Amino acid sequence: MSDKYFITLKQGIQMQPSDPRLHFPLIIDLRIIDLRISGRNQEAIISAENACQLLADDYTFQILKYLTVPTIYDD
């Protein structure tokens, strides 16, 4: 996935912060990319925390917040 993809999702979140359809792929896709190449996991964690604040009644993001944890291995 390209940086344009993530930029578009983030712009969409700025325009429609309460739309879970924008938050979910951002969190999941950042996490998947981090499993392949390091460096995006912290961004996924922050995105999950932001989604929890914006969508407090959606338990999906509460769960994702706790499942998206820092990477503790190098390879």
CHARMM internal coordinates of N, CA and C (Angstrom, degrees):
IC EDIT
DIST 1 N 1 CA 1.4493
DIST 1 CA 1 C 1.5184
ANGL 1 N 1 CA 1 C 109.44
DIST 1 C 2 N 1.2715
ANGL 1 CA 1 C 2 N 114.07
DIHE 1 N 1 CA 1 C 2 N 139.89
DIST 2 N 2 CA 1.4576
ANGL 1 C 2 N 2 CA 118.80
DIHE 1 CA 1 C 2 N 2 CA -175.22
DIST 2 CA 2 C 1.5213
ANGL 2 N 2 CA 2 C 111.43
DIHE 1 C 2 N 2 CA 2 C -88.66
DIST 2 C 3 N 1.3176
ANGL 2 CA 2 C 3 N 114.33
DIHE 2 N 2 CA 2 C 3 N 165.96
DIST 3 N 3 CA 1.4579
ANGL 2 C 3 N 3 CA 119.86
DIHE 2 CA 2 C 3 N 3 CA 176.12
DIST 3 CA 3 C 1.5250
ANGL 3 N 3 CA 3 C 111.21
DIHE 2 C 3 N 3 CA 3 C -63.35
DIST 3 C 4 N 1.3398
ANGL 3 CA 3 C 4 N 116.98
DIHE 3 N 3 CA 3 C 4 N -30.48
DIST 4 N 4 CA 1.4695
ANGL 3 C 4 N 4 CA 120.28
DIHE 3 CA 3 C 4 N 4 CA 178.35
DIST 4 CA 4 C 1.5288
ANGL 4 N 4 CA 4 C 110.71
DIHE 3 C 4 N 4 CA 4 C -60.62
DIST 4 C 5 N 1.3135
ANGL 4 CA 4 C 5 N 116.33
DIHE 4 N 4 CA 4 C 5 N -37.94
DIST 5 N 5 CA 1.4618
ANGL 4 C 5 N 5 CA 121.96
DIHE 4 CA 4 C 5 N 5 CA 178.60
DIST 5 CA 5 C 1.5247
ANGL 5 N 5 CA 5 C 110.09
DIHE 4 C 5 N 5 CA 5 C -58.80
DIST 5 C 6 N 1.3338
ANGL 5 CA 5 C 6 N 116.39
DIHE 5 N 5 CA 5 C 6 N -49.04
DIST 6 N 6 CA 1.4639
ANGL 5 C 6 N 6 CA 120.70
DIHE 5 CA 5 C 6 N 6 CA -178.31
DIST 6 CA 6 C 1.5312
ANGL 6 N 6 CA 6 C 111.48
DIHE 5 C 6 N 6 CA 6 C -69.40
DIST 6 C 7 N 1.3125
ANGL 6 CA 6 C 7 N 116.42
DIHE 6 N 6 CA 6 C 7 N -36.83
DIST 7 N 7 CA 1.4710
ANGL 6 C 7 N 7 CA 120.27
DIHE 6 CA 6 C 7 N 7 CA 177.02
DIST 7 CA 7 C 1.5260
ANGL 7 N 7 CA 7 C 109.91
DIHE 6 C 7 N 7 CA 7 C -62.08
DIST 7 C 8 N 1.3223
ANGL 7 CA 7 C 8 N 116.32
DIHE 7 N 7 CA 7 C 8 N -43.24
DIST 8 N 8 CA 1.4653
ANGL 7 C 8 N 8 CA 120.56
DIHE 7 CA 7 C 8 N 8 CA 179.49
DIST 8 CA 8 C 1.5227
ANGL 8 N 8 CA 8 C 111.11
DIHE 7 C 8 N 8 CA 8 C -63.04
DIST 8 C 9 N 1.3346
ANGL 8 CA 8 C 9 N 117.06
DIHE 8 N 8 CA 8 C 9 N -43.72
DIST 9 N 9 CA 1.4681
ANGL 8 C 9 N 9 CA 120.11
DIHE 8 CA 8 C 9 N 9 CA 177.37
DIST 9 CA 9 C 1.5253
ANGL 9 N 9 CA 9 C 111.42
DIHE 8 C 9 N 9 CA 9 C -61.00
DIST 9 C 10 N 1.3184
ANGL 9 CA 9 C 10 N 116.42
DIHE 9 N 9 CA 9 C 10 N -43.58
DIST 10 N 10 CA 1.4674
ANGL 9 C 10 N 10 CA 120.28
DIHE 9 CA 9 C 10 N 10 CA -179.52
DIST 10 CA 10 C 1.5255
ANGL 10 N 10 CA 10 C 111.32
DIHE 9 C 10 N 10 CA 10 C -65.66
DIST 10 C 11 N 1.3242
ANGL 10 CA 10 C 11 N 117.09
DIHE 10 N 10 CA 10 C 11 N -37.89
DIST 11 N 11 CA 1.4587
ANGL 10 C 11 N 11 CA 120.20
DIHE 10 CA 10 C 11 N 11 CA 176.78
DIST 11 CA 11 C 1.5293
ANGL 11 N 11 CA 11 C 110.38
DIHE 10 C 11 N 11 CA 11 C -65.87
DIST 11 C 12 N 1.3201
ANGL 11 CA 11 C 12 N 115.52
DIHE 11 N 11 CA 11 C 12 N -39.75
DIST 12 N 12 CA 1.4575
ANGL 11 C 12 N 12 CA 119.78
DIHE 11 CA 11 C 12 N 12 CA 177.01
DIST 12 CA 12 C 1.5181
ANGL 12 N 12 CA 12 C 111.89
DIHE 11 C 12 N 12 CA 12 C -62.10
DIST 12 C 13 N 1.3270
ANGL 12 CA 12 C 13 N 117.03
DIHE 12 N 12 CA 12 C 13 N -39.49
DIST 13 N 13 CA 1.4625
ANGL 12 C 13 N 13 CA 121.56
DIHE 12 CA 12 C 13 N 13 CA 178.38
DIST 13 CA 13 C 1.5224
ANGL 13 N 13 CA 13 C 110.51
DIHE 12 C 13 N 13 CA 13 C -65.36
DIST 13 C 14 N 1.3253
ANGL 13 CA 13 C 14 N 116.63
DIHE 13 N 13 CA 13 C 14 N -37.86
DIST 14 N 14 CA 1.4665
ANGL 13 C 14 N 14 CA 119.31
DIHE 13 CA 13 C 14 N 14 CA 177.27
DIST 14 CA 14 C 1.5250
ANGL 14 N 14 CA 14 C 111.05
DIHE 13 C 14 N 14 CA 14 C -63.75
DIST 14 C 15 N 1.3297
ANGL 14 CA 14 C 15 N 116.53
DIHE 14 N 14 CA 14 C 15 N -36.14
DIST 15 N 15 CA 1.4640
ANGL 14 C 15 N 15 CA 120.55
DIHE 14 CA 14 C 15 N 15 CA -178.59
DIST 15 CA 15 C 1.5341
ANGL 15 N 15 CA 15 C 112.08
DIHE 14 C 15 N 15 CA 15 C -81.92
DIST 15 C 16 N 1.3227
ANGL 15 CA 15 C 16 N 116.87
DIHE 15 N 15 CA 15 C 16 N -34.29
DIST 16 N 16 CA 1.4607
ANGL 15 C 16 N 16 CA 122.32
DIHE 15 CA 15 C 16 N 16 CA -177.85
DIST 16 CA 16 C 1.5318
ANGL 16 N 16 CA 16 C 109.53
DIHE 15 C 16 N 16 CA 16 C -133.87
DIST 16 C 17 N 1.3443
ANGL 16 CA 16 C 17 N 118.62
DIHE 16 N 16 CA 16 C 17 N 70.59
DIST 17 N 17 CA 1.4576
ANGL 16 C 17 N 17 CA 121.04
DIHE 16 CA 16 C 17 N 17 CA -173.13
DIST 17 CA 17 C 1.5284
ANGL 17 N 17 CA 17 C 115.10
DIHE 16 C 17 N 17 CA 17 C -64.06
DIST 17 C 18 N 1.3086
ANGL 17 CA 17 C 18 N 118.39
DIHE 17 N 17 CA 17 C 18 N -18.17
DIST 18 N 18 CA 1.4635
ANGL 17 C 18 N 18 CA 119.32
DIHE 17 CA 17 C 18 N 18 CA -178.33
DIST 18 CA 18 C 1.5332
ANGL 18 N 18 CA 18 C 113.10
DIHE 17 C 18 N 18 CA 18 C -99.62
DIST 18 C 19 N 1.3334
ANGL 18 CA 18 C 19 N 117.64
DIHE 18 N 18 CA 18 C 19 N 13.49
DIST 19 N 19 CA 1.4613
ANGL 18 C 19 N 19 CA 121.07
DIHE 18 CA 18 C 19 N 19 CA 178.89
DIST 19 CA 19 C 1.5290
ANGL 19 N 19 CA 19 C 109.50
DIHE 18 C 19 N 19 CA 19 C -93.93
DIST 19 C 20 N 1.3322
ANGL 19 CA 19 C 20 N 117.21
DIHE 19 N 19 CA 19 C 20 N 106.70
DIST 20 N 20 CA 1.4688
ANGL 19 C 20 N 20 CA 119.82
DIHE 19 CA 19 C 20 N 20 CA -177.48
DIST 20 CA 20 C 1.5222
ANGL 20 N 20 CA 20 C 113.20
DIHE 19 C 20 N 20 CA 20 C -64.43
DIST 20 C 21 N 1.3295
ANGL 20 CA 20 C 21 N 117.80
DIHE 20 N 20 CA 20 C 21 N -21.79
DIST 21 N 21 CA 1.4720
ANGL 20 C 21 N 21 CA 120.76
DIHE 20 CA 20 C 21 N 21 CA 179.70
DIST 21 CA 21 C 1.5197
ANGL 21 N 21 CA 21 C 112.26
DIHE 20 C 21 N 21 CA 21 C -64.72
DIST 21 C 22 N 1.3091
ANGL 21 CA 21 C 22 N 117.52
DIHE 21 N 21 CA 21 C 22 N -18.05
DIST 22 N 22 CA 1.4619
ANGL 21 C 22 N 22 CA 120.78
DIHE 21 CA 21 C 22 N 22 CA 177.77
DIST 22 CA 22 C 1.5201
ANGL 22 N 22 CA 22 C 111.51
DIHE 21 C 22 N 22 CA 22 C -92.06
DIST 22 C 23 N 1.3219
ANGL 22 CA 22 C 23 N 116.83
DIHE 22 N 22 CA 22 C 23 N -37.01
DIST 23 N 23 CA 1.4647
ANGL 22 C 23 N 23 CA 121.06
DIHE 22 CA 22 C 23 N 23 CA -178.02
DIST 23 CA 23 C 1.5337
ANGL 23 N 23 CA 23 C 111.92
DIHE 22 C 23 N 23 CA 23 C -70.09
DIST 23 C 24 N 1.3315
ANGL 23 CA 23 C 24 N 115.69
DIHE 23 N 23 CA 23 C 24 N -44.45
DIST 24 N 24 CA 1.4595
ANGL 23 C 24 N 24 CA 120.04
DIHE 23 CA 23 C 24 N 24 CA -173.77
DIST 24 CA 24 C 1.5289
ANGL 24 N 24 CA 24 C 113.11
DIHE 23 C 24 N 24 CA 24 C -56.92
DIST 24 C 25 N 1.3378
ANGL 24 CA 24 C 25 N 118.99
DIHE 24 N 24 CA 24 C 25 N -53.39
DIST 25 N 25 CA 1.4733
ANGL 24 C 25 N 25 CA 117.68
DIHE 24 CA 24 C 25 N 25 CA -179.29
DIST 25 CA 25 C 1.5308
ANGL 25 N 25 CA 25 C 112.82
DIHE 24 C 25 N 25 CA 25 C -64.84
DIST 25 C 26 N 1.3156
ANGL 25 CA 25 C 26 N 117.29
DIHE 25 N 25 CA 25 C 26 N -31.18
DIST 26 N 26 CA 1.4624
ANGL 25 C 26 N 26 CA 119.20
DIHE 25 CA 25 C 26 N 26 CA 178.89
DIST 26 CA 26 C 1.5214
ANGL 26 N 26 CA 26 C 110.20
DIHE 25 C 26 N 26 CA 26 C -61.85
DIST 26 C 27 N 1.3146
ANGL 26 CA 26 C 27 N 116.74
DIHE 26 N 26 CA 26 C 27 N -48.39
DIST 27 N 27 CA 1.4654
ANGL 26 C 27 N 27 CA 121.44
DIHE 26 CA 26 C 27 N 27 CA -178.19
DIST 27 CA 27 C 1.5291
ANGL 27 N 27 CA 27 C 110.50
DIHE 26 C 27 N 27 CA 27 C -65.75
DIST 27 C 28 N 1.3161
ANGL 27 CA 27 C 28 N 116.64
DIHE 27 N 27 CA 27 C 28 N -51.36
DIST 28 N 28 CA 1.4631
ANGL 27 C 28 N 28 CA 121.22
DIHE 27 CA 27 C 28 N 28 CA -175.92
DIST 28 CA 28 C 1.5231
ANGL 28 N 28 CA 28 C 111.42
DIHE 27 C 28 N 28 CA 28 C -64.32
DIST 28 C 29 N 1.3153
ANGL 28 CA 28 C 29 N 117.59
DIHE 28 N 28 CA 28 C 29 N -46.32
DIST 29 N 29 CA 1.4660
ANGL 28 C 29 N 29 CA 120.34
DIHE 28 CA 28 C 29 N 29 CA -177.12
DIST 29 CA 29 C 1.5226
ANGL 29 N 29 CA 29 C 111.87
DIHE 28 C 29 N 29 CA 29 C -67.71
DIST 29 C 30 N 1.3272
ANGL 29 CA 29 C 30 N 117.70
DIHE 29 N 29 CA 29 C 30 N -36.42
DIST 30 N 30 CA 1.4769
ANGL 29 C 30 N 30 CA 119.22
DIHE 29 CA 29 C 30 N 30 CA 175.72
DIST 30 CA 30 C 1.5192
ANGL 30 N 30 CA 30 C 110.22
DIHE 29 C 30 N 30 CA 30 C -63.73
DIST 30 C 31 N 1.3112
ANGL 30 CA 30 C 31 N 117.11
DIHE 30 N 30 CA 30 C 31 N -39.03
DIST 31 N 31 CA 1.4710
ANGL 30 C 31 N 31 CA 121.19
DIHE 30 CA 30 C 31 N 31 CA -179.54
DIST 31 CA 31 C 1.5167
ANGL 31 N 31 CA 31 C 110.29
DIHE 30 C 31 N 31 CA 31 C -67.73
DIST 31 C 32 N 1.3277
ANGL 31 CA 31 C 32 N 117.84
DIHE 31 N 31 CA 31 C 32 N -42.48
DIST 32 N 32 CA 1.4652
ANGL 31 C 32 N 32 CA 121.38
DIHE 31 CA 31 C 32 N 32 CA 179.48
DIST 32 CA 32 C 1.5237
ANGL 32 N 32 CA 32 C 110.26
DIHE 31 C 32 N 32 CA 32 C -62.83
DIST 32 C 33 N 1.3200
ANGL 32 CA 32 C 33 N 116.72
DIHE 32 N 32 CA 32 C 33 N -43.17
DIST 33 N 33 CA 1.4588
ANGL 32 C 33 N 33 CA 120.48
DIHE 32 CA 32 C 33 N 33 CA 178.61
DIST 33 CA 33 C 1.5258
ANGL 33 N 33 CA 33 C 110.34
DIHE 32 C 33 N 33 CA 33 C -62.99
DIST 33 C 34 N 1.3334
ANGL 33 CA 33 C 34 N 117.14
DIHE 33 N 33 CA 33 C 34 N -39.06
DIST 34 N 34 CA 1.4557
ANGL 33 C 34 N 34 CA 119.35
DIHE 33 CA 33 C 34 N 34 CA -179.16
DIST 34 CA 34 C 1.5266
ANGL 34 N 34 CA 34 C 111.52
DIHE 33 C 34 N 34 CA 34 C -64.14
DIST 34 C 35 N 1.3246
ANGL 34 CA 34 C 35 N 117.68
DIHE 34 N 34 CA 34 C 35 N -29.74
DIST 35 N 35 CA 1.4580
ANGL 34 C 35 N 35 CA 119.71
DIHE 34 CA 34 C 35 N 35 CA 177.56
DIST 35 CA 35 C 1.5218
ANGL 35 N 35 CA 35 C 111.12
DIHE 34 C 35 N 35 CA 35 C -68.47
DIST 35 C 36 N 1.3215
ANGL 35 CA 35 C 36 N 116.82
DIHE 35 N 35 CA 35 C 36 N -25.59
DIST 36 N 36 CA 1.4716
ANGL 35 C 36 N 36 CA 121.56
DIHE 35 CA 35 C 36 N 36 CA 179.17
DIST 36 CA 36 C 1.5185
ANGL 36 N 36 CA 36 C 112.45
DIHE 35 C 36 N 36 CA 36 C -91.52
DIST 36 C 37 N 1.3240
ANGL 36 CA 36 C 37 N 116.00
DIHE 36 N 36 CA 36 C 37 N -45.42
DIST 37 N 37 CA 1.4578
ANGL 36 C 37 N 37 CA 121.37
DIHE 36 CA 36 C 37 N 37 CA 178.54
DIST 37 CA 37 C 1.5180
ANGL 37 N 37 CA 37 C 108.16
DIHE 36 C 37 N 37 CA 37 C -135.54
DIST 37 C 38 N 1.2707
ANGL 37 CA 37 C 38 N 115.99
DIHE 37 N 37 CA 37 C 38 N 136.32
DIST 38 N 38 CA 1.4602
ANGL 37 C 38 N 38 CA 120.78
DIHE 37 CA 37 C 38 N 38 CA -175.42
DIST 38 CA 38 C 1.5171
ANGL 38 N 38 CA 38 C 112.14
DIHE 37 C 38 N 38 CA 38 C -71.84
DIST 38 C 39 N 1.3346
ANGL 38 CA 38 C 39 N 115.61
DIHE 38 N 38 CA 38 C 39 N 154.94
DIST 39 N 39 CA 1.4472
ANGL 38 C 39 N 39 CA 119.58
DIHE 38 CA 38 C 39 N 39 CA 169.91
DIST 39 CA 39 C 1.5093
ANGL 39 N 39 CA 39 C 116.17
DIHE 38 C 39 N 39 CA 39 C 120.50
DIST 39 C 40 N 1.3252
ANGL 39 CA 39 C 40 N 120.18
DIHE 39 N 39 CA 39 C 40 N -12.67
DIST 40 N 40 CA 1.4560
ANGL 39 C 40 N 40 CA 120.90
DIHE 39 CA 39 C 40 N 40 CA -176.79
DIST 40 CA 40 C 1.5254
ANGL 40 N 40 CA 40 C 112.14
DIHE 39 C 40 N 40 CA 40 C -108.73
DIST 40 C 41 N 1.3214
ANGL 40 CA 40 C 41 N 117.75
DIHE 40 N 40 CA 40 C 41 N -4.44
DIST 41 N 41 CA 1.4576
ANGL 40 C 41 N 41 CA 120.60
DIHE 40 CA 40 C 41 N 41 CA -175.68
DIST 41 CA 41 C 1.5235
ANGL 41 N 41 CA 41 C 112.66
DIHE 40 C 41 N 41 CA 41 C -62.92
DIST 41 C 42 N 1.3092
ANGL 41 CA 41 C 42 N 118.12
DIHE 41 N 41 CA 41 C 42 N -42.90
DIST 42 N 42 CA 1.4646
ANGL 41 C 42 N 42 CA 120.63
DIHE 41 CA 41 C 42 N 42 CA -179.63
DIST 42 CA 42 C 1.5280
ANGL 42 N 42 CA 42 C 110.34
DIHE 41 C 42 N 42 CA 42 C -62.88
DIST 42 C 43 N 1.3079
ANGL 42 CA 42 C 43 N 116.32
DIHE 42 N 42 CA 42 C 43 N -35.59
DIST 43 N 43 CA 1.4635
ANGL 42 C 43 N 43 CA 120.55
DIHE 42 CA 42 C 43 N 43 CA 177.00
DIST 43 CA 43 C 1.5391
ANGL 43 N 43 CA 43 C 110.58
DIHE 42 C 43 N 43 CA 43 C -65.16
DIST 43 C 44 N 1.3301
ANGL 43 CA 43 C 44 N 116.79
DIHE 43 N 43 CA 43 C 44 N -38.57
DIST 44 N 44 CA 1.4667
ANGL 43 C 44 N 44 CA 120.93
DIHE 43 CA 43 C 44 N 44 CA 177.27
DIST 44 CA 44 C 1.5269
ANGL 44 N 44 CA 44 C 110.93
DIHE 43 C 44 N 44 CA 44 C -64.94
DIST 44 C 45 N 1.3221
ANGL 44 CA 44 C 45 N 116.68
DIHE 44 N 44 CA 44 C 45 N -40.00
DIST 45 N 45 CA 1.4714
ANGL 44 C 45 N 45 CA 121.60
DIHE 44 CA 44 C 45 N 45 CA 178.77
DIST 45 CA 45 C 1.5306
ANGL 45 N 45 CA 45 C 109.76
DIHE 44 C 45 N 45 CA 45 C -62.95
DIST 45 C 46 N 1.2972
ANGL 45 CA 45 C 46 N 116.92
DIHE 45 N 45 CA 45 C 46 N -46.62
DIST 46 N 46 CA 1.4703
ANGL 45 C 46 N 46 CA 121.23
DIHE 45 CA 45 C 46 N 46 CA 179.57
DIST 46 CA 46 C 1.5330
ANGL 46 N 46 CA 46 C 110.33
DIHE 45 C 46 N 46 CA 46 C -63.44
DIST 46 C 47 N 1.3236
ANGL 46 CA 46 C 47 N 116.74
DIHE 46 N 46 CA 46 C 47 N -40.32
DIST 47 N 47 CA 1.4676
ANGL 46 C 47 N 47 CA 120.28
DIHE 46 CA 46 C 47 N 47 CA 178.71
DIST 47 CA 47 C 1.5207
ANGL 47 N 47 CA 47 C 111.07
DIHE 46 C 47 N 47 CA 47 C -63.87
DIST 47 C 48 N 1.3174
ANGL 47 CA 47 C 48 N 117.28
DIHE 47 N 47 CA 47 C 48 N -39.92
DIST 48 N 48 CA 1.4678
ANGL 47 C 48 N 48 CA 121.01
DIHE 47 CA 47 C 48 N 48 CA 178.09
DIST 48 CA 48 C 1.5289
ANGL 48 N 48 CA 48 C 110.47
DIHE 47 C 48 N 48 CA 48 C -64.83
DIST 48 C 49 N 1.3181
ANGL 48 CA 48 C 49 N 117.25
DIHE 48 N 48 CA 48 C 49 N -42.23
DIST 49 N 49 CA 1.4645
ANGL 48 C 49 N 49 CA 120.52
DIHE 48 CA 48 C 49 N 49 CA 178.54
DIST 49 CA 49 C 1.5299
ANGL 49 N 49 CA 49 C 110.95
DIHE 48 C 49 N 49 CA 49 C -64.44
DIST 49 C 50 N 1.3222
ANGL 49 CA 49 C 50 N 117.32
DIHE 49 N 49 CA 49 C 50 N -41.46
DIST 50 N 50 CA 1.4692
ANGL 49 C 50 N 50 CA 121.06
DIHE 49 CA 49 C 50 N 50 CA 177.58
DIST 50 CA 50 C 1.5226
ANGL 50 N 50 CA 50 C 111.27
DIHE 49 C 50 N 50 CA 50 C -62.90
DIST 50 C 51 N 1.3241
ANGL 50 CA 50 C 51 N 116.54
DIHE 50 N 50 CA 50 C 51 N -42.97
DIST 51 N 51 CA 1.4617
ANGL 50 C 51 N 51 CA 120.56
DIHE 50 CA 50 C 51 N 51 CA 179.38
DIST 51 CA 51 C 1.5277
ANGL 51 N 51 CA 51 C 110.49
DIHE 50 C 51 N 51 CA 51 C -62.56
DIST 51 C 52 N 1.3248
ANGL 51 CA 51 C 52 N 117.24
DIHE 51 N 51 CA 51 C 52 N -38.47
DIST 52 N 52 CA 1.4697
ANGL 51 C 52 N 52 CA 120.78
DIHE 51 CA 51 C 52 N 52 CA 177.79
DIST 52 CA 52 C 1.5262
ANGL 52 N 52 CA 52 C 111.26
DIHE 51 C 52 N 52 CA 52 C -61.59
DIST 52 C 53 N 1.2939
ANGL 52 CA 52 C 53 N 116.47
DIHE 52 N 52 CA 52 C 53 N -39.50
DIST 53 N 53 CA 1.4631
ANGL 52 C 53 N 53 CA 119.92
DIHE 52 CA 52 C 53 N 53 CA -179.96
DIST 53 CA 53 C 1.5255
ANGL 53 N 53 CA 53 C 111.08
DIHE 52 C 53 N 53 CA 53 C -71.16
DIST 53 C 54 N 1.3146
ANGL 53 CA 53 C 54 N 116.90
DIHE 53 N 53 CA 53 C 54 N -41.46
DIST 54 N 54 CA 1.4611
ANGL 53 C 54 N 54 CA 120.73
DIHE 53 CA 53 C 54 N 54 CA -177.17
DIST 54 CA 54 C 1.5309
ANGL 54 N 54 CA 54 C 112.87
DIHE 53 C 54 N 54 CA 54 C -77.04
DIST 54 C 55 N 1.3246
ANGL 54 CA 54 C 55 N 116.05
DIHE 54 N 54 CA 54 C 55 N -29.73
DIST 55 N 55 CA 1.4617
ANGL 54 C 55 N 55 CA 121.67
DIHE 54 CA 54 C 55 N 55 CA -176.34
DIST 55 CA 55 C 1.5269
ANGL 55 N 55 CA 55 C 109.43
DIHE 54 C 55 N 55 CA 55 C -124.90
DIST 55 C 56 N 1.3064
ANGL 55 CA 55 C 56 N 116.21
DIHE 55 N 55 CA 55 C 56 N 59.31
DIST 56 N 56 CA 1.4698
ANGL 55 C 56 N 56 CA 122.09
DIHE 55 CA 55 C 56 N 56 CA -172.70
DIST 56 CA 56 C 1.5289
ANGL 56 N 56 CA 56 C 113.46
DIHE 55 C 56 N 56 CA 56 C -59.80
DIST 56 C 57 N 1.3060
ANGL 56 CA 56 C 57 N 118.69
DIHE 56 N 56 CA 56 C 57 N -26.76
DIST 57 N 57 CA 1.4589
ANGL 56 C 57 N 57 CA 121.49
DIHE 56 CA 56 C 57 N 57 CA -178.37
DIST 57 CA 57 C 1.5258
ANGL 57 N 57 CA 57 C 113.53
DIHE 56 C 57 N 57 CA 57 C -87.67
DIST 57 C 58 N 1.3108
ANGL 57 CA 57 C 58 N 117.54
DIHE 57 N 57 CA 57 C 58 N -5.27
DIST 58 N 58 CA 1.4616
ANGL 57 C 58 N 58 CA 121.45
DIHE 57 CA 57 C 58 N 58 CA -178.75
DIST 58 CA 58 C 1.5356
ANGL 58 N 58 CA 58 C 109.09
DIHE 57 C 58 N 58 CA 58 C -95.90
DIST 58 C 59 N 1.3246
ANGL 58 CA 58 C 59 N 115.97
DIHE 58 N 58 CA 58 C 59 N 106.41
DIST 59 N 59 CA 1.4608
ANGL 58 C 59 N 59 CA 120.44
DIHE 58 CA 58 C 59 N 59 CA -175.25
DIST 59 CA 59 C 1.5210
ANGL 59 N 59 CA 59 C 113.36
DIHE 58 C 59 N 59 CA 59 C -69.57
DIST 59 C 60 N 1.3190
ANGL 59 CA 59 C 60 N 117.45
DIHE 59 N 59 CA 59 C 60 N -16.63
DIST 60 N 60 CA 1.4586
ANGL 59 C 60 N 60 CA 120.60
DIHE 59 CA 59 C 60 N 60 CA 176.35
DIST 60 CA 60 C 1.5241
ANGL 60 N 60 CA 60 C 110.34
DIHE 59 C 60 N 60 CA 60 C -56.64
DIST 60 C 61 N 1.3131
ANGL 60 CA 60 C 61 N 115.79
DIHE 60 N 60 CA 60 C 61 N -42.96
DIST 61 N 61 CA 1.4601
ANGL 60 C 61 N 61 CA 119.48
DIHE 60 CA 60 C 61 N 61 CA -177.01
DIST 61 CA 61 C 1.5249
ANGL 61 N 61 CA 61 C 111.99
DIHE 60 C 61 N 61 CA 61 C -77.79
DIST 61 C 62 N 1.3090
ANGL 61 CA 61 C 62 N 116.86
DIHE 61 N 61 CA 61 C 62 N -26.13
DIST 62 N 62 CA 1.4642
ANGL 61 C 62 N 62 CA 119.59
DIHE 61 CA 61 C 62 N 62 CA 173.73
DIST 62 CA 62 C 1.5303
ANGL 62 N 62 CA 62 C 109.08
DIHE 61 C 62 N 62 CA 62 C -64.47
DIST 62 C 63 N 1.3275
ANGL 62 CA 62 C 63 N 115.94
DIHE 62 N 62 CA 62 C 63 N -42.90
DIST 63 N 63 CA 1.4638
ANGL 62 C 63 N 63 CA 120.54
DIHE 62 CA 62 C 63 N 63 CA 178.73
DIST 63 CA 63 C 1.5289
ANGL 63 N 63 CA 63 C 110.61
DIHE 62 C 63 N 63 CA 63 C -66.91
DIST 63 C 64 N 1.3293
ANGL 63 CA 63 C 64 N 116.62
DIHE 63 N 63 CA 63 C 64 N -46.64
DIST 64 N 64 CA 1.4729
ANGL 63 C 64 N 64 CA 119.66
DIHE 63 CA 63 C 64 N 64 CA 179.61
DIST 64 CA 64 C 1.5208
ANGL 64 N 64 CA 64 C 111.83
DIHE 63 C 64 N 64 CA 64 C -59.83
DIST 64 C 65 N 1.3167
ANGL 64 CA 64 C 65 N 116.07
DIHE 64 N 64 CA 64 C 65 N -35.40
DIST 65 N 65 CA 1.4694
ANGL 64 C 65 N 65 CA 119.65
DIHE 64 CA 64 C 65 N 65 CA 179.63
DIST 65 CA 65 C 1.5233
ANGL 65 N 65 CA 65 C 110.38
DIHE 64 C 65 N 65 CA 65 C -58.33
DIST 65 C 66 N 1.3236
ANGL 65 CA 65 C 66 N 116.54
DIHE 65 N 65 CA 65 C 66 N -41.11
DIST 66 N 66 CA 1.4580
ANGL 65 C 66 N 66 CA 119.97
DIHE 65 CA 65 C 66 N 66 CA -177.61
DIST 66 CA 66 C 1.5172
ANGL 66 N 66 CA 66 C 113.47
DIHE 65 C 66 N 66 CA 66 C -85.91
DIST 66 C 67 N 1.3227
ANGL 66 CA 66 C 67 N 117.43
DIHE 66 N 66 CA 66 C 67 N -17.28
DIST 67 N 67 CA 1.4600
ANGL 66 C 67 N 67 CA 120.18
DIHE 66 CA 66 C 67 N 67 CA 176.64
DIST 67 CA 67 C 1.5219
ANGL 67 N 67 CA 67 C 112.55
DIHE 66 C 67 N 67 CA 67 C -88.73
DIST 67 C 68 N 1.3100
ANGL 67 CA 67 C 68 N 117.28
DIHE 67 N 67 CA 67 C 68 N -18.24
DIST 68 N 68 CA 1.4628
ANGL 67 C 68 N 68 CA 121.77
DIHE 67 CA 67 C 68 N 68 CA 179.14
DIST 68 CA 68 C 1.5175
ANGL 68 N 68 CA 68 C 107.40
DIHE 67 C 68 N 68 CA 68 C -93.09
DIST 68 C 69 N 1.3144
ANGL 68 CA 68 C 69 N 114.24
DIHE 68 N 68 CA 68 C 69 N 98.78
DIST 69 N 69 CA 1.4667
ANGL 68 C 69 N 69 CA 120.69
DIHE 68 CA 68 C 69 N 69 CA -174.26
DIST 69 CA 69 C 1.5269
ANGL 69 N 69 CA 69 C 110.02
DIHE 68 C 69 N 69 CA 69 C -117.28
DIST 69 C 70 N 1.3141
ANGL 69 CA 69 C 70 N 116.97
DIHE 69 N 69 CA 69 C 70 N 159.06
DIST 70 N 70 CA 1.4704
ANGL 69 C 70 N 70 CA 120.08
DIHE 69 CA 69 C 70 N 70 CA 179.21
DIST 70 CA 70 C 1.5259
ANGL 70 N 70 CA 70 C 111.54
DIHE 69 C 70 N 70 CA 70 C -61.91
DIST 70 C 71 N 1.3089
ANGL 70 CA 70 C 71 N 115.83
DIHE 70 N 70 CA 70 C 71 N 145.61
DIST 71 N 71 CA 1.4499
ANGL 70 C 71 N 71 CA 121.96
DIHE 70 CA 70 C 71 N 71 CA 175.73
DIST 71 CA 71 C 1.5180
ANGL 71 N 71 CA 71 C 108.60
DIHE 70 C 71 N 71 CA 71 C -75.10
DIST 71 C 72 N 1.3334
ANGL 71 CA 71 C 72 N 115.69
DIHE 71 N 71 CA 71 C 72 N 132.67
DIST 72 N 72 CA 1.4673
ANGL 71 C 72 N 72 CA 118.66
DIHE 71 CA 71 C 72 N 72 CA -177.90
DIST 72 CA 72 C 1.5274
ANGL 72 N 72 CA 72 C 112.52
DIHE 71 C 72 N 72 CA 72 C -117.37
DIST 72 C 73 N 1.3059
ANGL 72 CA 72 C 73 N 116.76
DIHE 72 N 72 CA 72 C 73 N 11.95
DIST 73 N 73 CA 1.4570
ANGL 72 C 73 N 73 CA 120.49
DIHE 72 CA 72 C 73 N 73 CA 179.80
DIST 73 CA 73 C 1.5205
ANGL 73 N 73 CA 73 C 110.23
DIHE 72 C 73 N 73 CA 73 C -125.02
DIST 73 C 74 N 1.3333
ANGL 73 CA 73 C 74 N 115.37
DIHE 73 N 73 CA 73 C 74 N 158.00
DIST 74 N 74 CA 1.4619
ANGL 73 C 74 N 74 CA 120.02
DIHE 73 CA 73 C 74 N 74 CA -178.80
DIST 74 CA 74 C 1.5277
ANGL 74 N 74 CA 74 C 112.31
DIHE 73 C 74 N 74 CA 74 C -97.66
DIST 74 C 75 N 1.3078
ANGL 74 CA 74 C 75 N 118.06
DIHE 74 N 74 CA 74 C 75 N -30.17
DIST 75 N 75 CA 1.4661
ANGL 74 C 75 N 75 CA 120.09
DIHE 74 CA 74 C 75 N 75 CA 178.87
DIST 75 CA 75 C 1.5009
ANGL 75 N 75 CA 75 C 110.70
DIHE 74 C 75 N 75 CA 75 C -151.92
END
COOR INIT
IC SEED 1 N 1 CA 1 C
IC BUILD
